[in-house]
Amino acid sequence: MKASFDILTQPWIPVVDKNGITQEIGLLEALEQAHAYQSVRDTSPMIEYSVYRFLIVLLMDMLHPEDDDALDGLLAEGRFDPDMIQEYITECEQEGVRFDLFDPERPFLQTTYRKDWDREPKSVTVLDYSIPNGNNHIHFDHKRVSAAYTPGEALRMLLAAQIFCTAAAQGYPSNVNGAPPWFTLIQGQNLFETLVFGMLETDRIELPLDCPPVLWRNFNEVTPKQKVARTSWLFGMYFPARRIHLIPSEDGHSVLGVYFSQGMNYEVTDAWEDPHVTYRITQKGRFNWKPSDDETIWRNLTDLIDTTGKRAPQIVAQYEDLDTFDRPLSLTLYGVQTNQANYVKAQRHDLQIPKQLLGNETALRFITGYIAQVERLGKVLHKSLIHKEIAEESRLQARQRYYAFFERLLWKQFDAMVQSDFNYESSFHIAVSTLCQEAAKSADWILEQLTLRGKTMLQVMDNQQKILGKEIAAIKKEMKR
């Protein structure tokens, strides 16, 4: 019996229905009935985003939405046209595309087996970033290492293996984004809207759209370490930085192994603009925003909403121009923190931001100044508690308490900032005064948790007054100017 798995009809896409129940469905149903489902949902943030990205890229290849009117018109329809979906599938099949995961000549989204490149088969667990492999640490959840996965599980992991691959680690090439950045999606009221919001008008794309074509319509060989300096938008959105070929069981009910090796190497990652990625502009240049322990989400909000400075994801800037929707942005950020070839921590964050904040210069000025003062006092708070009898963990706890308070305070400011009577000067003065008070309270709070000798306590309090008190006084003086 020849192994076969038809991705069009066999269930593999995890979706949440209107009753909140998660189930797996095939590709055709996911597209034709996207309006009837809430969302894609997987326990792994990397897999969840990768499935979304695959669907969005496929729809971009199918629909080629030109401008705001095209997206507004599509949103007004409320669903994808089943006839157009079928026409696309037929067109692909006529070109030679096979939607069979185990097709012997052209397995979907995989490289064809080559004896000279695909030498030693590996365990299929090498695709599962949620369990340790080699030097990799457990970073998301603890799973039993299994020798086999279902075809649906293997396909989902295959998607994530390309999108979230590490950059130039252990001799392996990089994809278009280098080390995995934060990816952002705008959540709609159903799966259909989320997919449309994730697409990008072709008028906003500066690269060739489909030359070379998207990976599953591209018949060129994926050559190990082939250097690529510039590519098309569709090919770049699913760039094959890894050669992957699944090895199924004879009946096709499971995947037992995989040929996994070096793929193509995208050399100039700063030349690629990903529509789902936030960018940071510094004196050293323009860089995509990557997960880091030192840079929490709220401390980078200005980049996320700066549509005029072209730091915000392109789909966020696009949403600002859509006439159909004025409701707040429900954003989901997906990211994984890496350390060379190791995966440290996968994350998924949900945010809600008023649409009126996008490109709002007053709001950007307020948030930028607010965050700068929060970080300024946070560093001084930590420094003021340095003493040989105070552990570093205690100093970090004080700073984390301080940051947590001001994260909550910042979110509360959003509604006020979009009002026509918002007074920047008075609001900023009040916020900074609260900053100063809370920094002092956080220092006192951690000292109350510790058992320090009287002499030590006096030394710490004196140090606190000299360092933290001096900085608070300087800030208050600045605010009076």
Residue pairs with C-beta under 8 A, 6 or more apart in sequence:
1 250
1 251
1 252
2 102
2 104
2 252
3 102
3 248
3 249
3 250
3 251
3 252
4 100
4 101
4 102
4 103
4 252
5 12
5 100
5 101
5 102
5 151
5 152
5 155
5 248
5 252
6 26
6 99
6 100
6 101
7 26
7 27
7 99
7 100
7 101
7 108
7 155
8 26
8 27
8 28
8 89
8 99
9 26
9 27
9 28
10 26
10 151
10 152
11 23
11 24
11 25
11 26
11 152
12 24
12 26
12 27
12 151
12 152
12 155
12 156
13 24
13 25
13 26
13 27
13 30
13 40
13 51
13 55
14 22
14 23
14 24
14 40
14 41
14 42
14 48
14 51
14 156
15 22
15 23
15 24
15 25
15 30
15 37
15 38
15 39
15 40
15 41
15 191
16 22
16 37
16 38
16 39
16 40
16 41
17 23
17 36
17 37
17 38
18 36
18 37
18 38
20 38
22 41
24 152
25 33
25 37
27 99
28 85
28 89
30 37
30 55
30 191
31 55
31 58
31 59
31 80
31 85
32 79
32 80
32 82
32 85
34 79
34 80
34 190
34 191
34 192
34 195
35 78
35 79
35 80
35 190
35 191
35 192
36 190
37 190
37 191
38 190
38 191
39 187
39 190
39 191
39 194
40 48
40 51
40 52
40 55
40 191
40 194
41 48
42 48
42 51
42 156
43 141
44 129
44 130
44 140
44 141
44 160
44 346
45 140
45 334
45 335
45 336
45 346
45 347
45 348
46 129
46 130
46 140
46 160
46 163
46 164
46 334
46 336
46 346
47 156
47 157
47 159
47 160
48 334
48 348
49 160
49 163
49 183
49 185
49 334
50 156
50 159
50 160
50 162
50 163
50 164
51 156
51 159
52 185
52 194
52 195
52 198
53 159
53 163
53 183
53 198
53 237
53 238
53 276
54 159
54 238
55 195
56 195
56 198
56 199
57 214
57 234
57 237
57 238
58 214
59 80
59 195
59 196
59 199
60 199
60 200
60 234
60 237
61 88
61 210
61 213
61 214
61 217
61 234
62 84
62 85
62 88
63 70
63 74
63 84
63 199
64 202
64 209
65 71
65 74
65 199
65 200
65 201
65 202
66 201
66 202
66 203
67 201
67 202
67 203
68 201
68 318
68 321
68 322
68 323
70 201
71 196
71 199
71 201
71 318
71 322
72 322
72 323
72 324
74 196
75 193
75 196
75 322
75 324
75 325
76 324
78 192
79 192
80 192
89 99
92 99
92 216
92 217
93 99
95 217
96 106
96 219
97 106
97 108
97 216
97 217
98 105
98 106
98 107
98 108
99 108
100 107
100 108
101 107
101 108
101 110
101 151
101 154
101 155
101 246
101 248
102 151
102 246
102 248
102 252
105 112
106 112
107 245
107 246
108 216
109 155
109 158
109 159
109 215
109 216
109 238
109 244
110 158
110 244
110 245
110 246
111 118
111 221
111 222
111 240
111 243
111 244
111 245
111 259
111 263
112 245
113 245
113 259
114 221
117 224
117 243
117 261
118 243
118 245
118 259
118 261
119 261
121 247
121 257
121 258
121 259
122 257
122 258
122 259
122 260
123 133
123 147
123 257
123 258
124 147
124 148
124 149
124 154
124 157
124 246
124 247
124 255
124 256
124 257
124 258
125 131
125 133
125 145
125 146
125 147
126 133
126 258
126 260
127 154
127 157
127 158
127 160
127 161
127 244
127 258
127 260
128 143
128 149
128 157
129 136
129 139
129 140
129 157
129 160
129 161
129 164
129 336
129 343
129 346
130 138
130 139
130 140
130 141
130 143
130 346
131 138
131 142
131 143
131 145
132 138
134 341
135 341
135 342
136 341
136 342
136 343
137 342
137 343
137 344
139 336
139 337
139 343
139 344
139 345
139 346
140 343
140 345
140 346
147 256
148 249
148 254
148 255
148 256
149 157
149 254
149 255
150 253
150 254
150 255
151 246
151 248
151 252
151 253
151 254
151 255
153 255
154 246
154 255
154 258
158 244
158 246
161 242
161 244
161 260
162 175
162 238
162 239
162 240
162 241
162 242
162 244
163 175
163 180
163 238
164 180
164 336
164 343
165 172
165 174
165 175
165 180
165 241
165 242
166 172
166 179
166 180
166 338
166 340
166 341
166 342
166 343
167 174
167 175
167 178
167 179
167 269
168 174
168 178
169 340
169 341
170 340
170 341
171 262
172 241
172 242
172 262
172 341
173 225
173 241
173 262
173 263
173 264
173 265
173 266
174 241
174 265
174 266
174 267
174 269
175 239
175 241
175 266
176 231
176 236
176 237
176 239
176 266
176 269
176 272
176 274
177 269
177 272
177 274
177 277
177 288
178 269
178 288
179 290
179 338
180 290
180 291
180 335
180 336
180 338
181 274
181 277
181 278
181 288
181 289
181 290
181 291
181 335
182 277
182 278
182 288
182 289
182 290
182 291
182 333
182 334
182 335
183 274
183 276
183 277
183 333
183 334
183 335
184 276
184 277
184 278
184 304
184 313
184 315
184 316
184 331
184 332
184 333
184 334
185 194
185 197
185 198
185 276
185 315
185 331
185 332
185 334
186 194
186 197
186 198
186 315
186 316
186 319
186 329
186 330
186 331
187 194
187 197
187 330
187 331
187 332
187 350
188 194
188 195
188 196
188 197
188 330
197 315
197 319
198 275
198 276
198 315
199 315
200 275
200 314
200 315
200 318
201 318
202 209
204 275
204 314
204 318
205 233
206 273
207 230
207 231
207 232
207 233
207 236
208 232
208 233
209 232
209 233
209 234
210 232
210 233
210 234
210 235
211 232
212 218
212 220
212 231
212 232
212 235
213 232
213 234
213 235
214 234
214 235
214 237
214 238
215 235
215 238
215 239
215 240
218 235
222 240
222 243
222 263
222 264
223 264
224 243
224 261
224 262
224 263
224 264
225 262
225 264
225 265
226 264
226 265
227 264
227 265
227 267
228 239
228 264
228 265
228 266
228 267
229 266
229 267
229 268
229 271
230 268
230 271
231 239
231 266
236 266
236 272
237 274
239 264
239 266
240 263
240 264
241 263
241 264
241 265
241 266
242 260
242 261
242 262
242 263
243 259
243 260
243 261
243 262
243 263
244 258
244 259
244 260
244 263
245 258
245 259
246 255
246 257
246 258
247 255
247 256
247 257
247 258
247 259
248 254
248 255
248 256
249 255
249 256
266 272
269 288
270 285
270 286
270 287
273 279
273 314
274 288
274 313
275 313
275 314
275 315
276 313
276 314
276 315
277 288
277 289
277 313
278 288
278 289
278 300
278 303
278 304
278 311
278 312
278 313
279 286
279 287
279 288
279 289
279 303
279 310
279 311
280 286
280 287
280 288
280 289
280 300
280 303
280 311
281 309
281 311
289 295
289 300
289 303
290 335
290 337
291 335
291 336
291 337
291 345
291 347
292 337
293 337
296 403
296 407
297 333
297 349
297 351
298 371
298 407
298 410
298 411
299 371
299 374
299 375
301 353
301 367
301 371
301 410
302 311
302 364
302 367
302 368
302 371
303 311
303 312
304 311
304 312
304 313
304 316
304 331
304 353
305 312
305 316
305 353
305 357
305 358
305 359
305 360
305 363
305 364
305 367
306 312
306 359
306 364
307 316
307 317
307 320
307 358
307 359
308 359
308 361
310 317
312 358
316 329
316 331
316 358
317 358
317 359
319 325
319 329
319 355
319 358
320 355
320 358
320 359
325 355
326 355
327 355
328 352
328 353
328 354
328 355
329 351
329 352
329 353
329 354
329 355
329 358
330 350
330 351
330 352
331 350
331 351
331 352
331 353
332 348
332 349
332 350
332 351
333 347
333 348
333 349
333 351
334 347
334 348
335 346
335 347
336 343
336 344
336 345
336 346
336 347
337 343
337 344
337 345
337 346
337 347
338 344
353 414
354 414
354 415
354 417
354 418
356 418
357 363
357 414
357 417
357 418
360 417
360 418
362 417
362 422
362 424
363 417
363 418
365 424
366 413
366 417
366 424
366 427
366 428
367 410
369 428
370 406
370 410
370 413
370 428
370 431
370 432
371 410
373 432
373 435
373 475
374 403
374 406
374 435
376 471
376 475
377 402
377 435
377 436
377 439
377 468
377 471
377 472
377 475
378 399
378 402
378 403
378 439
380 439
380 467
380 468
380 471
381 398
381 399
381 402
381 439
381 442
381 443
381 468
382 395
382 396
382 398
382 399
383 467
384 443
384 463
384 464
384 466
384 467
384 468
385 394
385 395
385 398
385 443
385 446
385 460
385 463
385 464
386 395
386 463
387 456
387 459
387 460
387 463
389 452
389 453
389 456
390 450
390 452
390 460
394 446
394 449
394 450
395 446
397 446
397 449
398 442
398 443
398 445
398 446
399 442
401 442
401 445
401 446
402 438
402 439
402 442
405 438
405 442
406 435
406 438
409 431
409 434
413 427
413 431
416 422
416 427
417 427
429 479
432 475
432 479
433 476
433 479
435 475
436 472
436 475
436 476
439 468
439 472
440 468
440 469
440 472
443 464
443 468
447 457
447 460
447 461
452 460
